[in-house]
Amino acid sequence: MNDERVPDSFASHALVVARSVDTDAGVDVHNAALAAILDRADAVDLWADTELVADEYPGVAASLREAFDRIDEERYRGALPGCRSALDALLATEGVYRFVGLERLDARVDDRLIARYVPDHSKFRVDCAAVEGLDAELRRTLADAEAAILPARTLAEWSCDGTRYELHPPSLCTDRSCRGLSGIAAVRLDDAERRIELEWVGPNGVLQRAVDLLFPDSPRAFAFDDEGAYRDAADAFEMIAKRLDIPIERASA
């Protein structure tokens, strides 16, 4: 597995797919977003285990070897649109061949990195500023999906009960750990009390009670002393919930 450590500071956005979406539908979302990006890219760096892919898809492995130049043991480089057919065939594979056979994909325009995708970790970063209209095209692509491209920057930060929180898509982080925003199942906002409550979905779709056992540090409720900090956090969670089609409840006045 490719373990090269590379910074994601290039990215303006992160693609987040709601955890309620099943695996096949999640792959479809990733493939649709990749298609929009690859339509605009001119080169691809691909980390792939073609020997693994060849076990089930020998024709796909052969087309990858033909369409891409081999850089090292598992890294390949291809020019678009020439390598597109082979790449689309790899993205259409299933199971371990899709999630492990494809280890990482970097898309570039004029040698500028515009997207990085690591399927086994559901990691999908995009630089929408690099290509005019890419942001709008991805929004159109994801309009009917429980998925969204979210700004890859700090949207809000606050302290509660001695813990500092940072809302930075694709995660909500403390000094100790991070939880992916894809796991949020519901958001409750109470403007009068300056309080935000989150309900989380666990790895297997289980709701809050099981999440409490699996992730005892999962942030669930925040009370704010500062109106400005509350408003920043509430606005950010509301935007995320709307983009991911997460239920939002507002407390009655």
C-alpha positions in Angstrom: 0.0 0.0 0.0 1.3 3.4 -0.9 2.3 5.2 2.3 4.0 8.3 0.9 3.1 11.2 3.2 2.0 14.2 1.2 0.4 17.4 2.4 -3.2 18.2 1.6 -2.6 22.0 1.8 -3.2 22.2 -1.9 -6.9 21.5 -1.5 -9.6 24.1 -1.2 -12.4 21.5 -0.6 -13.0 18.0 0.8 -15.6 15.6 -0.6 -17.7 14.2 2.2 -20.2 11.4 1.7 -22.8 10.7 4.4 -22.2 7.5 6.3 -25.8 6.5 5.7 -25.0 6.0 2.0 -24.2 2.4 1.3 -20.9 1.3 -0.1 -22.0 0.9 -3.7 -23.7 4.3 -3.8 -20.6 5.8 -2.2 -18.4 4.5 -5.0 -20.9 5.9 -7.5 -20.6 9.3 -5.9 -16.8 9.2 -5.9 -16.8 8.0 -9.5 -19.1 10.8 -10.6 -17.0 13.4 -8.9 -13.8 11.9 -10.4 -15.4 12.1 -13.8 -16.0 15.8 -13.5 -12.4 16.3 -12.4 -10.9 14.1 -15.0 -12.8 15.9 -17.7 -10.7 18.9 -16.9 -7.4 17.3 -15.9 -4.5 16.7 -18.4 -2.5 14.2 -16.4 -2.9 11.5 -13.8 -0.5 9.9 -11.3 -1.9 6.5 -10.3 -0.8 4.1 -7.5 -2.2 0.7 -8.4 -1.6 -2.9 -7.6 -2.0 -4.2 -11.1 -1.1 -7.8 -10.1 -4.0 -7.8 -7.7 -6.3 -6.3 -10.3 -5.2 -8.9 -12.8 -6.5 -11.7 -10.5 -10.1 -10.8 -11.3 -9.8 -8.2 -14.1 -6.8 -9.2 -16.4 -8.1 -7.0 -19.2 -8.2 -3.9 -17.0 -4.7 -4.6 -15.7 -3.4 -5.0 -19.2 -5.0 -1.7 -20.3 -3.5 0.1 -17.4 0.0 -1.1 -18.3 -0.5 -0.1 -21.9 -2.0 3.3 -21.3 0.2 4.4 -18.4 4.0 4.8 -18.1 5.4 3.0 -15.1 7.3 5.3 -12.7 8.2 2.8 -10.0 6.8 -0.5 -8.6 3.3 0.7 -8.0 3.2 4.3 -9.5 2.0 5.0 -13.0 1.6 8.2 -14.9 -0.8 8.9 -17.8 -1.8 11.7 -20.1 -5.4 12.6 -20.5 -7.5 11.9 -22.4 -5.4 9.1 -23.7 -5.4 7.0 -20.5 -9.1 7.8 -19.7 -10.6 4.5 -21.0 -8.2 2.4 -18.9 -8.7 4.5 -15.8 -12.5 4.4 -16.2 -12.3 0.6 -16.4 -10.3 0.5 -13.1 -12.9 2.7 -11.4 -15.6 0.3 -12.6 -14.1 -2.6 -10.8 -15.6 -3.9 -7.5 -14.6 -4.9 -4.0 -11.0 -5.2 -3.0 -9.9 -4.5 -6.6 -11.6 -1.0 -6.4 -10.5 -0.1 -2.9 -7.0 -1.7 -2.7 -6.1 -2.3 -6.3 -6.5 1.4 -6.7 -4.4 2.9 -3.9 -4.3 6.6 -4.8 -5.1 8.9 -7.7 -3.6 12.4 -8.2 -5.1 14.5 -11.0 -3.2 17.5 -12.4 -3.6 20.4 -14.8 -0.5 22.0 -16.2 1.4 20.1 -13.5 -0.7 21.6 -10.8 -2.3 19.1 -8.4 -6.1 19.6 -8.5 -7.4 16.4 -6.8 -6.1 13.6 -4.6 -8.2 10.4 -4.0 -7.4 7.6 -1.6 -10.3 5.2 -1.8 -9.4 2.8 1.1 -9.6 5.8 3.5 -12.4 7.6 1.6 -10.0 10.5 1.3 -11.0 12.9 -1.5 -9.4 16.4 -1.7 -9.9 19.0 -4.5 -8.5 22.4 -5.4 -11.5 24.0 -6.9 -9.6 27.3 -7.3 -7.3 25.6 -9.9 -9.9 25.2 -12.6 -12.6 27.7 -13.4 -16.1 26.3 -13.0 -15.0 23.1 -11.2 -16.7 24.1 -7.9 -20.0 24.6 -9.7 -19.7 21.5 -11.8 -19.0 19.4 -8.6 -22.0 20.9 -6.9 -24.2 20.0 -9.9 -22.8 16.5 -9.9 -23.5 16.0 -6.2 -26.9 17.8 -6.2 -29.0 14.6 -5.8 -26.5 12.8 -3.6 -26.0 12.7 0.2 -22.6 14.1 -0.4 -21.0 17.5 -0.7 -17.7 19.3 -1.3 -17.0 21.3 1.8 -14.4 24.0 2.4 -11.2 22.4 3.6 -10.5 25.1 6.2 -11.4 26.0 9.7 -15.1 27.1 9.7 -15.4 27.5 13.5 -13.5 26.9 16.7 -14.6 27.1 20.3 -13.9 25.8 23.8 -16.5 23.9 25.9 -15.9 22.3 29.3 -12.2 22.7 29.0 -12.0 21.1 25.5 -11.1 23.0 22.4 -13.0 22.1 19.2 -12.2 22.9 15.6 -14.7 22.4 12.8 -12.5 21.8 9.8 -14.0 19.6 7.0 -13.9 16.7 6.6 -13.7 16.5 10.4 -14.6 17.9 13.8 -11.5 17.7 15.9 -10.4 18.2 19.5 -6.8 18.2 20.7 -7.1 14.5 21.2 -9.0 13.1 18.3 -11.1 13.8 15.2 -14.5 12.5 14.0 -15.5 12.6 10.4 -18.4 14.8 9.6 -19.9 12.0 7.5 -21.0 10.4 10.7 -23.4 13.1 11.8 -26.9 11.9 11.7 -28.8 15.0 13.0 -28.1 18.5 14.2 -30.1 20.4 16.8 -29.6 24.2 17.2 -30.9 26.2 20.1 -30.3 29.9 19.5 -31.9 31.0 22.8 -29.7 28.8 24.9 -26.7 29.0 22.5 -26.5 25.2 22.4 -25.7 22.8 19.7 -26.4 19.0 19.8 -25.2 16.3 17.4 -26.4 12.8 16.9 -23.8 10.4 15.3 -24.0 7.3 13.2 -21.6 4.5 14.0 -19.4 2.6 11.6 -22.2 0.0 10.9 -25.1 2.5 10.8 -25.9 2.3 14.5 -27.1 5.4 16.2 -26.1 7.3 19.3 -26.3 4.7 22.0 -23.9 2.3 20.3 -21.7 5.3 19.2 -21.3 6.2 22.9 -19.8 2.7 23.6 -17.6 2.7 20.5 -16.5 6.3 20.7 -16.9 7.6 24.2 -15.3 10.9 23.3 -17.7 11.7 20.5 -18.6 15.4 20.8 -22.4 15.5 21.3 -23.4 18.8 22.9 -21.9 22.2 23.2 -23.0 25.2 25.3 -21.6 28.6 24.3 -20.9 31.6 26.5 -20.0 33.8 23.5 -22.7 34.7 21.0 -20.2 35.2 18.2 -18.6 31.8 18.7 -22.1 30.1 18.8 -23.2 31.9 15.6 -20.1 30.8 13.7 -20.5 27.2 14.8 -24.2 27.1 14.3 -23.9 28.6 10.8 -21.2 26.1 9.9 -23.1 23.1 11.1 -26.3 24.3 9.4 -24.4 24.7 6.1 -22.9 21.2 6.4 -26.2 19.7 7.3 -27.9 21.2 4.3 -25.2 20.1 2.0 -25.2 16.5 3.3 -29.0 16.4 3.6 -28.7 15.9 7.4 -31.9 16.6 9.4 -31.7 20.0 11.3 -33.9 20.7 14.3 -34.3 24.2 15.7 -35.5 24.7 19.2 -38.7 26.6 19.6 -38.3 30.1 21.2 
